[in-house]
Amino acid sequence: MNAVKPKTDSELAGMRVAGRLAAEVLEMIAPKVQPGMTTGEIDQICHDYIVDVQQAIPAPLNYKGFPKSICTSVNEVICHGIPSDNKKLRNGDIINIDVTVIKNGWHGDTSIMLGVGDVAPHAERLMRTTQECLYQALALVKPGAALGDLGHVIQQHAESNYYSVVREYCGHGIG
């Protein structure tokens, strides 16, 4: 196993810029997501923003054949759903929008889960619990922290709320 080499101040600054840009894409798109939109429309809006406004690169586009600039996972789709002009959002759906931006060689990767229109209480609870899992894991992040400890707190909180964790998918680094 290769040890992770600490980043220089300049490298960290590059990572922060890319991360900020990815977050700005989500801030831009979140209020626009409405019932009746297609996931393809969401992709196009995000693509245009990344390329034209941010002057950056949408990392998923053409990565190992991926045909779109973002990932959109609706309802039961776990992750990395492919946007489509045929997939219209309906009132009550939940959608995860996953954005990865490349700026000056650095990747910024983030996602957001949104309710579309009026969302059922069980979907609101799912979204709230998953966000709580994230915050509990983030509270443990510090130099020397073990990834397994973050995964443990996520799994513990999810299961204590009668949810499960998909073990086949986990996080990844950007450095």
C-alpha positions in Angstrom: 0.0 0.0 0.0 1.3 3.4 -0.9 1.4 6.1 1.8 -0.4 9.3 1.1 2.0 12.1 0.5 1.1 15.3 2.2 0.1 18.1 -0.2 2.0 21.4 -0.4 0.2 24.7 0.3 0.0 25.3 -3.5 -1.5 21.8 -4.1 -4.1 22.3 -1.3 -5.0 25.7 -2.8 -5.6 24.0 -6.2 -7.8 21.4 -4.6 -9.8 24.0 -2.7 -10.5 25.9 -5.9 -11.7 22.8 -7.7 -13.8 21.8 -4.7 -15.4 25.3 -4.5 -16.2 25.2 -8.2 -18.0 21.8 -7.8 -20.0 23.2 -4.8 -20.9 26.3 -6.8 -22.4 24.0 -9.6 -24.7 22.4 -6.9 -25.6 25.8 -5.5 -26.5 27.0 -9.0 -28.6 23.9 -10.0 -30.4 23.1 -6.8 -33.1 25.8 -7.0 -33.7 25.0 -10.7 -34.7 21.3 -10.1 -38.4 21.0 -10.6 -41.0 18.3 -11.5 -41.1 17.9 -15.3 -37.4 18.6 -15.9 -35.4 15.8 -17.4 -32.2 14.7 -16.0 -30.7 15.5 -19.4 -31.7 19.1 -19.0 -30.1 19.2 -15.6 -26.9 17.8 -17.1 -26.9 20.4 -19.9 -27.4 23.3 -17.5 -24.5 22.0 -15.3 -22.3 21.3 -18.4 -22.8 24.9 -19.7 -22.1 26.4 -16.3 -18.9 24.3 -15.8 -17.5 25.0 -19.3 -18.8 28.5 -20.0 -18.9 30.2 -16.6 -16.3 28.3 -14.6 -14.0 27.7 -17.6 -13.4 24.2 -16.2 -13.8 20.6 -17.3 -16.7 18.3 -16.3 -14.7 15.2 -15.3 -17.3 12.5 -16.0 -17.7 13.5 -19.6 -16.1 10.7 -21.7 -14.4 9.2 -18.7 -14.3 5.5 -19.6 -17.1 6.1 -22.1 -19.4 8.0 -19.7 -21.6 10.1 -22.0 -22.6 13.0 -19.7 -21.1 15.8 -17.6 -22.7 14.9 -14.3 -24.3 11.9 -12.7 -28.0 12.0 -11.7 -29.4 9.2 -9.6 -33.2 9.2 -9.1 -35.0 7.4 -6.3 -33.6 3.8 -6.0 -30.6 4.4 -8.2 -27.6 4.1 -5.9 -25.1 6.2 -7.7 -23.6 7.3 -11.1 -26.9 7.4 -12.9 -26.7 8.6 -16.5 -28.7 11.7 -17.3 -31.3 11.3 -20.0 -33.7 13.4 -22.0 -36.2 10.6 -21.5 -36.1 10.7 -17.7 -38.5 13.3 -16.4 -38.6 14.1 -12.8 -41.9 13.6 -11.0 -43.3 15.3 -7.9 -42.0 13.4 -4.9 -38.8 12.0 -6.5 -35.5 12.3 -4.8 -32.4 13.0 -6.9 -28.7 12.9 -6.2 -26.7 15.2 -8.4 -23.0 14.3 -8.5 -20.6 16.8 -9.9 -16.9 16.6 -10.5 -15.0 19.6 -11.9 -11.4 19.7 -13.1 -9.7 23.1 -12.8 -6.0 23.4 -13.5 -5.5 19.7 -13.2 -7.3 19.4 -9.8 -10.6 17.6 -9.2 -13.4 18.9 -7.0 -16.1 16.2 -6.4 -19.3 16.6 -4.5 -23.0 15.8 -4.6 -26.3 16.8 -3.2 -29.6 14.9 -2.6 -32.7 17.0 -3.4 -36.3 16.4 -3.0 -38.4 17.2 -6.1 -41.6 19.1 -5.3 -43.5 17.6 -2.5 -41.6 14.7 -1.0 -43.1 12.0 1.2 -42.1 11.9 4.9 -40.2 8.7 4.5 -38.0 10.2 1.7 -37.4 13.3 3.8 -36.3 11.1 6.7 -33.9 9.2 4.4 -32.4 12.4 3.2 -32.1 13.8 6.7 -30.5 10.6 8.1 -28.0 10.4 5.3 -27.0 14.0 5.9 -26.6 13.2 9.6 -24.3 10.3 8.6 -22.2 12.6 6.6 -21.9 15.2 9.4 -21.0 12.5 12.0 -18.2 11.2 9.7 -16.9 14.7 9.0 -16.7 15.4 12.7 -14.0 12.6 12.8 -11.9 13.9 10.0 -8.4 15.0 11.1 -4.8 14.1 10.4 -4.3 10.4 11.1 -8.0 9.5 11.2 -8.7 6.0 9.8 -11.2 5.7 6.9 -12.6 2.7 8.6 -13.7 4.8 11.6 -15.6 7.1 9.3 -17.3 4.2 7.6 -18.1 2.7 11.0 -19.9 5.9 12.3 -21.8 6.1 9.0 -22.9 2.5 9.2 -23.8 2.7 12.9 -26.0 5.8 12.4 -27.7 4.5 9.3 -28.5 1.1 10.9 -29.7 2.7 14.1 -32.2 4.5 11.9 -33.3 1.3 10.1 -31.3 1.9 7.0 -28.5 0.0 5.5 -25.2 0.9 3.8 -24.3 -0.2 0.3 -20.9 -1.7 0.9 -20.0 -2.0 -2.8 -19.7 1.7 -3.1 -17.5 3.9 -1.0 -15.7 7.2 -1.1 -12.5 8.0 -2.9 -9.8 10.6 -2.8 -9.2 13.6 -5.1 -5.5 14.4 -4.4 
